[in-house]
C-alpha cells in the first residue's frame, strides 16, 4: 500500500475534523496553497525558504493557518527507532518553516506527535509519547469534537521550552483587574462602578477572542493591529462601531429584559443625533492603555482559555471595596467556598429543575450544574440539557445597563467556555448557546418586587439561594397585592419582617413536594417575634434538615449574623407527620478564608467539617456510628424538632452553654474584678485621661 493510498483512505479532499480541515494535498506545494490563499500566516517570501518536498496532509484551522503538518509513510517504515529518527528529520525543517504547531509522522496506524520547534516527541503528563490517531472519517461527531479539543490543548501547552501536555492551568486575572482599576481611576469621570463595567466588557472581548468566538477584524488582535498602525482613537472607533455590533449579533439581547453581555457604558461613551459614538481623546487614550495592559498580561500569564471560577467574585472587592457605591451591590458575592459547601449538602440529579431566586452572578446554579457530567451538549446540531437552571435577579439600575446581569452572563461564558470554543465556527450555534445558556437561565426584572412579583406553586426540585435581607416599606406594601399564579389566593400570608421573610415564603411555596432548599438567612428569621407565622409555615410544610451558624464577617458587605437553613418540603404522605429525625446543628467560626477585605485562603474551615459531618448524618440518620460522630464533635448537636415551636427562639447558638462556647473560642471568658480591683482600674483610667488632656493643652 502506498503513502498516497493510505492518506486518501484517512482523509480524502478535504475532511472536516470539527473546526479543523484535513487536506490531503497530492502534488500541491505549500507555495501553491499560499498563492491561491488556501493557507494564511505565510508570505510568498517565506515560502521561498521552504524547499518544498510536498506535504502529504495539512490540518488547518478556521483562519486557514497550519495547525498540523502530517508526513505519511509506507507501512513498516516506522517500526524501528532508526526508521523513526530518519523519518522525523526528513520533513522536520519544512514543518518548522510552515509555522505548524504540531509535526506528525504516520503510516496510517501509528502516529508520532512531534513538537516542530524542539524536534522532540510530545508526551502526556505521565511522560508517555502521544500516539492518538488523526482519523476523522472513522469518528462520530462527538468524537471529532473531543479530538479537536485535544489538539487545541496540545497547541496551548507546547512551546520552545515544553513538549509536555500539562493539566489545564486556570488563570486568575485578578492582578490584571487591579492594574486596570488603577488606569481607570485616573479618568476624572470614572466611578468605581463604571470602572467595573469597563473592565468586564474588555475582559469579555479578550476572552471571546482567545477562545475563537471573535475572529479577524472583530478580535482583540484585530483591534490591537489598528491601534498599532493607526492609533488609539481609530482602534476605539472600530471597537465601538464594529466589534460591539458583532457581539450583539452573536449574543442578542433578551427581549424580555433587554440585557446581554455588553450592556456596560464603556468609558461613558455618548452618541450623537444619528447614533454615532462621540470619541473623547481621554477615553481613546485610556482604551489604548487598556489594550497595552491586556497584551502585557498575556505575555506574562497566557491567553484567557481557562479562567479561575471565582474570578468574577473577586472583581467586586478589586473595584468596589473602598467605594461608597458598594451599598446594595454585595448580593453578587456569596464566597465561593460557602457556595461550594452548600452545594455539597444537596443531591443534584439529571432531570432536576434548579432555581436561585436571587442569583447574583449565578454561582449556586453553576456549582450545582457541575455535579452533573456534561449538563449541556450538542447532539445532531441541537443543544440538549440534562438539568434545567433558573436564575432570577432584580436589576440594580433602572435601565438595561445592569452590572449584575453582565457579570452573571459572563460567568456562564467562563464556566461553559468549551461549549462556546468548540462551536465557534457556527454563528447559529453561538446564538443558540446565548439564548439557551444566557438569556433563558438568567432573568432580571425592573419591577419593585423583582422575583417576588411572580409565585408559581411547586415548581422546583432544588432551590439554592442567599436572598437579600433588609427592610423596605415599598416592597412589603407591594407584596400584599400579589396573587399566586393561576389562583385568587394571596401569595404572601405570613406577614414576616423584612425582604428575607418574603423570599423564605416564596421558596417554600415554589418548592415541589419532596424538593430541597438550602438557603442563607439572617438571624431575624429565627429570632424576630414577627416571623412566628413564617416559622409555623416551615414546620407545617417542611422537615428541617440542618441549621448551620456562619461566623460574622462571612459576607464582605454585611456584619449581620447569618445561618444556612436546609429544608425538605413534605410530600403528600409526610404532611401532618412529625419530623422523624433530629435537626443537625453546627457552629462555625471559619470558612476557609480570612473574614476581612483581603479574603486570603486559610487552612481552618469549620464549614467544610460541618458539611462532611452533615453528609455522613443525612445519609445514615439511624446509624449509631454516624450519630456518635455528630455527638463527639463539640461544634455539632442533634436537636429535637419538638423544641422548635413557632413562638420559640430558633437561634441554635443558644443551645450551647457559655462554657461550651468559651471552649470553642466563640465566646471570650468574662473578666471578673473585685470592688477594690475595679476601683483601682477606674483610678488608672482617670489618670490616663488626665495625662491625655495635658498633652492636648501642650499642643495648642
DOZA-16386 format. One record per residue (C-alpha): x, y, z. Coordinates in steps of 0.2 Angstrom, whole numbers, plus 5000, padded with zeros to 4 digits. Layout:
<recs>
XYZ ...
</recs>
This chain:
<recs>
500050005000 500750174995 500850335005 499550414994 498350274996 498550275015 498250465016 496750465004 495950325014 496150435030 495750605023 495250625005 495050805000 494550895011 493950815028 493150905042 493850875060 492650985069 493351155067 494851095058 495051045040 496150905035 496850925017 497750785008 498750884995 499550764982 500650864971 500151034978 501551134986 501551255001 501951394989 500451354978 499251354993 499951524999 499751594981 497951534980 497551604998 497151425004 498451455018 498651605029 500051655040 501451635027 502051755014 502751714997 504451765003 504451645017 503851505005 505551534996 506451465011 505451305011 506251185000 504551104997 504550924997 502750924995 501750905012 500650755012 499250815024 498950985032 497751015046 497151195045 496051305057 494651415053 495951555049 496751445037 498351435047 499351275048 499051185064 499751005060 500950955046 500750775043 502050665034 501450495028 502550345027 502350175020 501850035032 503349965042 504350125039 504150175057 504450015066 506250035072 507050185082 508150215067 506750225055 505850345066 507350455068 507750465050 505850495045 505750635058 507150735051 506650725033 505250855034 505550925052 506351085045 504951105032 503651085046 504551215056 504651345042 502751325039 502451385057 501451225060 501051195079 501251015078 502350895066 501650725064 502350565056 501150415052 501050255042 499150255044 499150155060 500550235071 500550415074 502050515081 501750685088 503250805087 503550975093 504251055077 505151195087 506151075098 506050925087 505650815102 504150695104 502650775113 502250675129 500750675141 500850725159 501550555163 502950575150 502150445138 502350495120 500650545112 500050425099 498250475095 497650445078 497050585067 495650485058 494150605056 493250485044 493150355057 492450465071 490750515076 490350705078 490550695096 492250605095 492850735082 492450875094 493450785108 494950755096 494850945091 494850995109 496350885112 497350965098 496851135105 497551085122 499251015114 499451185104 499151285120 500451185130 501951155119 503251295115 505051315113 505351265131 504051125134 503550965125 502350905138 500450915139 500150985157 498450995166 497551155162 498151305171 496651415177 497251595176 496651715189 496651885181 496451975197 498152065196 497552125178 495952195186 497052285199 498152365186 496552405176 495752485191 497252605193 497252655175 495352695175 495452785192 496452925183 494952965172 494153105181 492353045177 492652865180 491752805196 492152635204 490552555196 490952625179 492752565180 492052395184 490852395169 492352445158 493452305164 492152175162 491752225144 493652225139 493952065148 492451985139 493052045122 494851975125 494151815132 492951785117 494451825105 495551705114 494351555113 493951595095 492251665095 492851835089 494051825074 494951935062 494452115062 493252085076 494552005088 495652085101 497252055090 496252145076 495952295086 497752295093 498352295075 497352455071 497952535087 499752495082 499652565064 498352705066 498252745084 497052735099 495652845093 495452735077 495552575087 494252635099 493152695085 493252525077 492852435093 491352545097 490652535079 491152365073 491552245087 490152295098 488952265083 489652095081 489452055099 487652105098 487451995083 488151845092 487451875109 485751955105 484852055120 483551965130 481952035123 481152025140 482352125149 483452205136 485052135143 486552055135 488452035139 489052215134 487752325142 489052425151 489352605146 491152585142 492052755146 490352845147 490352845128 488952965122 488152955104 487753105093 486053135085 486252995072 486952865084 488752885081 489952875096 490753035102 492552995104 493453095118 495353095117 495453055135 494352895133 495352845117 496952865126 496352765141 495752625129 497452615121 498252595139 497052455142 497552365126 499352385132 498952315149 498052165142 499352125130 500752135143 499752025155 499551895140 501451895138 501651855157 500151735160 499551675143 497851685135 496151685143 495751505139 495451435156 494951555169 494851535188 492951505193 492951635207 493751775197 492151875195 491851875214 493551955217 493152095205 491952165217 493252185230 494552245217 493452395211 492252425225 492952385242 493452565245 491952645236 490452725243 489452645228 489652475236 488052485245 486752365238 488052285227 488652145238 487252025233 488351955219 489651895230 489251745242 491051675244 491351535233 491951425247 490251445255 489351415239 490351255236 489951185253 488151225252 488051135235 488950985243 487550975256 486250935242 485950795229 485950855211 485250735198 484850735180 483150805176 483150925191 482451105189 483651205200 483251385205 484151535213 482851675215 484251805220 485551735208 486851875208 488251815196 487451635196 488751545206 487451425215 486751375199 488451345190 489151245205 487551145206 487651105187 489551055189 488850905199 488150835183 489350775169 489150875153 487550965158 487451045141 487950975125 487550975106 486850825098 486450825079 486651015079 485451045093 485851095111 485250975124 485250995143 485250865157 484550995170 483551155170 484351305178 483351465183 484151615189 483251775194 483851945199 483252115202 484152255192 485152375202 484852515190 483352575180 484052545163 484752405153 486552435159 486452315173 488052255180 487352105189 486652035173 488352065164 489351985177 488151835178 488151805159 490051825158 490151705172 489251575162 490351615147 491851565158 491051405165 490551345148 491951415138 492251245130 490551245123 490751415115 492551375110 492051205101 490651285092 491451455087 491351415069 489451425069 488551595071 486951495074 487651385087 488451535097 486751625096 485851465102 487051455117 486751635120 484951615120 484851445130 486351475142 486251665145 484551735141 483551595147 484551545163 484751725169 483251835171 483252015178 481752125182 481552315184 480052305195 479952355213 479652175218 480852085206 480751895208 479451915222 478151985209 477851805202 477451655213 477051485205 476751345216 477851185216 479051225203 480751175208 481651015214 483051115222 483251295227 484951375232 484951555237 485751695248 484251815246 484351995251 483952055269 483452225273 481852325277 480852405263 479152485265 478852495247 479152315244 478152255259 476652355253 476852305235 476952115240 475152125248 474352135232 475251985223 474251835220 474851655217 474951625198 473351545191 472451575208 471551705218 472451675234 473751795241 475551745238 476251805254 475251775270 476451765285 476751955287 478551915290 479852055294 481052115280 481352055262 482151895268 480451835275 479551865259 480951765250 480851625263 478951615260 479251615241 480551475242 479451365252 477951385241 478951375225 479751205230 479051045223 478450925236 479950815241 481150955235 482551035245 483051215248 484751265255 484751455259 485751585269 484651685281 484951825294 484651795312 483051895312 482151755303 482451645318 482351765332 481151905327 479351885335 478651955319 479151795310 478251675321 476951635307 478351605295 479151485307 477451395308 477351385289 479051305289 478551175302 476951135294 477651115276 479451065279 480650955288 482151055295 483750955290 485051075296 485451245303 487251295302 487851455311 489151555300 490351675308 490151865307 491051935293 490751785281 489951915269 491052065263 489652195264 488752155280 489052125298 487452035300 487451865309 486851735296 486451545296 486251415282 484551335283 484151165274 482351115272 481450965264 479751005258 478550875264 477650755252 475850715252 476150565264 477350665275 476050815278 475450815295 476850695301 478050755315 479850765308 480550585312 482450635314 483350775324 483950935316 485850945313 486551105320 488351165319 489351325325 490651385313 492051505317 492951495300 492551465281 494251435274 494751615271 495051775281 493551865286 494152035280 494352135264 495852035258 495051855259 496651765260 496451575260 496751495277 496851315282 495451325296 493751285288 492451235301 491151245287 491951115277 492051005293 490251045296 489650985279 490750825280 489850785296 488150835290 488350725274 488850575285 487250605296 485950645282 486450485273 486450375289 485250455301 484850295310 486650235310 487450235328 489150275321 488550425312 487550485327 489050455338 490250555326 489050705327 488950695346 490850685348 491050855339 490950995351 490351115337 488850995332 487250955341 485750855336 484150955341 482450885344 481150955332 479950965347 481051105354 480751215339 479051295342 478451435331 478451555346 480151505352 481851575348 482751465334 484451545336 485451375338 486951465347 485851475362 485851285363 487751295368 488151345386 489351495389 490651365395 490551265378 490751425368 492251485378 493051315375 492651335356 493451505356 491751585351 491551675367 492851755377 492951725396 492251865406 493551955417 492851965435 493552105446 493352135465 492752305470 494452355476 495152295459 493852395449 494152555459 496052535455 495652515437 494552675437 495952775445 497152715432 496052765418 495652935425 497552965427 497752915409 496353035403 497153175413 498853145405 498053155388 497153315392 498853395397 499653335381 498253415371 498453585380 500353575376 500053555358 498853715357 
</recs>
